[in-house]
Amino acid sequence: MKKKFFISNLLFLGWLLLAPDRDGGKAHAVMADPDELAAAILRNDYVRLGFLLGRNSALPVRDGAGRPLLNLAAGAGQPECIEVLLFHGAGTETPDSLGVRPLAVAAGAGNLAVVRRLLAAGARIDGGSAEGRTALVLAAENDRREVIDYLLNAGAATWPGVAAGRGALSQAVRHGHELAAVRLLAGGAAPDETDGAGDTILMLAVRRGMPLLAARLIELKVDRAHRNRAGETALDIAEKRNDIGMMALLRDE
C-alpha cells in the first residue's frame, strides 16, 4: 500500500514537471539517455527512472542496444517501472528484434501482475500473431501455467496468425512441458495441429515421451493412423524409440 501511494505521488510529480509553464508555453522536450533509463529499469529503481523522465525529457523507445524499454521492465517483472514508463507514453506494441512485444515478454517470464497491467493498458492479447510470438505462445514455451490459464480465460488464440505448427500447444510439447500442454488442450487448443514435417501433436507427444498428453489425445479420438512426410505413424515413432508404454497406449493394450 505504501509503495502504491509513493508511486502515485511520483507520477503526480512527473505530471507537474511536464505541465505547461506559467506563461502558457511548454518546455521543449529533450530525449532522456536511453542507457541510463535501461540501467534504472534493470535495478528496479523506479525513483531514478521517474527522475530521468522528469521535466523536459522525452521517452526513447529503445535503449542503446536496441531493446524496447517496456520489454526490459516486463521481463524483469517490475510493475513500478511499468507504471512510470506507461505514464510517460511507452507503447505496449513495440516489438524487439524477434518480434516479441512487452506482453509476450511478461508472459514468457511468468509475470502475471505485469500481464494484467499491460492488458489493462491496451496491449493486444494476440499481439505478435504474424510472427507466431504471442503472449500465450511464450507462456507455453516457458511452462508458465498460471499465465496460460489467465490468457486462455481472457480469450487468447491458441494457434495465432501464421503459426503453422508453432502454436501454443505444439510449442509446449516441443519444449517438454507436458502439464502446460494438457492445460492448453483443455483450454481449447486444436488437437489436430500439424507442423511443417507433418507431425501431429500426438506424434510430438510420442517423440517427447508424454504419456499423459498422448492418452488425452487418444481420448479425443485424434487420427492415430496419420502419416507424416517421412511416412511414419505415431506407433512407428514409438516403436523406433522402443517406448513400450507408449506402444501399448497406441495399440489400446
MODALIN-V658740 format. One record per residue. N is the residue number from 1. RES is the residue in one small letter. PSI is psi in whole degrees, 0 to 359 (999 if undefined). BURIAL is 1 if it has 9 or more other C-alpha atoms within 8 Angstrom, else 0. D_FIRST is the distance of its C-alpha to the first C-alpha in whole Angstrom. Layout:
BEGIN
N:RES:PSI:BURIAL:D_FIRST  N:RES:PSI:BURIAL:D_FIRST
END
This chain:
BEGIN
1:m:315:0:0  2:k:321:0:4  3:k:318:0:5  4:k:319:0:5  5:f:320:0:6  6:f:319:0:9  7:i:319:1:10  8:s:317:0:11  9:n:322:0:12  10:l:317:1:14  11:l:322:1:15  12:f:320:0:17  13:l:319:0:18  14:g:321:1:20  15:w:318:0:21  16:l:320:0:23  17:l:330:1:24  18:l:359:1:26  19:a:157:0:27  20:p:150:1:31  21:d:166:0:33  22:r:332:0:34  23:d:6:0:37  24:g:349:0:36  25:g:173:0:36  26:k:136:0:34  27:a:147:0:34  28:h:127:0:35  29:a:138:0:33  30:v:135:0:33  31:m:127:0:32  32:a:153:1:30  33:d:117:0:31  34:p:326:1:30  35:d:326:0:30  36:e:320:0:28  37:l:315:1:25  38:a:318:1:26  39:a:319:0:26  40:a:320:1:22  41:i:313:1:21  42:l:336:1:23  43:r:357:0:21  44:n:36:1:18  45:d:77:1:18  46:y:338:1:16  47:v:311:0:16  48:r:318:0:20  49:l:314:1:20  50:g:323:1:19  51:f:315:0:22  52:l:330:1:24  53:l:22:1:24  54:g:212:1:24  55:r:131:0:27  56:n:19:1:30  57:s:131:1:29  58:a:151:1:29  59:l:117:1:27  60:p:151:1:30  61:v:322:1:30  62:r:161:1:31  63:d:184:1:31  64:g:338:0:34  65:a:3:0:35  66:g:9:0:35  67:r:130:1:31  68:p:133:1:29  69:l:322:1:26  70:l:328:1:24  71:n:320:1:25  72:l:312:1:24  73:a:323:1:21  74:a:318:1:21  75:g:328:1:23  76:a:352:1:21  77:g:50:1:18  78:q:86:1:16  79:p:330:1:14  80:e:315:1:12  81:c:324:1:16  82:i:314:1:17  83:e:316:0:15  84:v:315:1:17  85:l:318:1:20  86:l:319:1:20  87:f:325:0:19  88:h:13:0:22  89:g:16:0:24  90:a:135:1:25  91:g:142:0:27  92:t:355:1:26  93:e:18:1:29  94:t:117:1:30  95:p:157:1:32  96:d:191:1:33  97:s:342:0:37  98:l:5:0:37  99:g:13:1:36  100:v:128:1:32  101:r:166:1:29  102:p:319:1:26  103:l:318:1:25  104:a:323:1:28  105:v:313:1:26  106:a:319:1:23  107:a:317:1:25  108:g:331:1:27  109:a:353:1:25  110:g:23:1:23  111:n:83:1:20  112:l:321:1:19  113:a:320:0:15  114:v:322:1:17  115:v:312:1:20  116:r:315:0:18  117:r:318:1:17  118:l:322:1:20  119:l:319:1:22  120:a:331:0:20  121:a:359:0:21  122:g:5:0:24  123:a:138:1:26  124:r:128:0:29  125:i:330:1:28  126:d:25:1:32  127:g:136:1:32  128:g:10:1:34  129:s:329:1:37  130:a:328:1:40  131:e:356:1:39  132:g:26:1:38  133:r:58:1:35  134:t:173:1:32  135:a:318:1:29  136:l:320:1:30  137:v:316:1:33  138:l:321:1:31  139:a:321:1:29  140:a:317:1:32  141:e:332:1:34  142:n:13:1:31  143:d:42:1:31  144:r:79:1:27  145:r:324:1:28  146:e:319:0:24  147:v:321:1:24  148:i:311:1:28  149:d:316:1:27  150:y:314:0:24  151:l:320:1:27  152:l:316:1:30  153:n:333:0:28  154:a:358:0:27  155:g:21:0:31  156:a:143:1:31  157:a:135:0:35  158:t:337:1:36  159:w:77:1:39  160:p:147:1:38  161:g:234:0:41  162:v:41:0:43  163:a:324:1:42  164:a:65:0:45  165:g:7:1:45  166:r:31:1:41  167:g:179:1:39  168:a:318:1:36  169:l:310:1:38  170:s:324:1:41  171:q:323:1:39  172:a:318:1:37  173:v:314:1:40  174:r:327:1:41  175:h:7:0:39  176:g:22:0:39  177:h:83:1:36  178:e:315:1:38  179:l:323:0:35  180:a:320:1:33  181:a:319:1:37  182:v:320:1:37  183:r:318:1:34  184:l:320:1:35  185:l:316:1:38  186:a:334:0:37  187:g:4:0:35  188:g:5:0:38  189:a:142:1:39  190:a:120:1:43  191:p:346:1:45  192:d:17:0:47  193:e:137:1:46  194:t:139:1:48  195:d:185:1:48  196:g:337:0:51  197:a:1:0:53  198:g:6:1:53  199:d:131:1:51  200:t:174:1:49  201:i:322:1:46  202:l:316:1:48  203:m:318:1:50  204:l:322:1:47  205:a:321:1:46  206:v:315:1:49  207:r:323:1:49  208:r:359:1:46  209:g:55:0:47  210:m:82:1:44  211:p:325:1:46  212:l:314:0:43  213:l:317:1:43  214:a:318:1:47  215:a:319:1:47  216:r:321:1:45  217:l:321:1:46  218:i:322:1:50  219:e:327:0:48  220:l:2:0:48  221:k:44:0:51  222:v:163:1:51  223:d:102:0:54  224:r:342:1:55  225:a:358:0:58  226:h:139:1:57  227:r:136:1:58  228:n:186:1:56  229:r:340:0:58  230:a:1:0:59  231:g:13:0:61  232:e:147:1:59  233:t:173:1:57  234:a:322:1:54  235:l:320:1:57  236:d:318:0:59  237:i:318:1:56  238:a:320:1:55  239:e:320:1:59  240:k:328:0:58  241:r:355:0:55  242:n:42:0:57  243:d:93:1:54  244:i:316:0:56  245:g:317:0:53  246:m:323:1:52  247:m:318:1:56  248:a:321:1:56  249:l:316:1:53  250:l:336:1:55  251:r:0:0:58  252:d:36:0:57  253:e:999:0:58
END
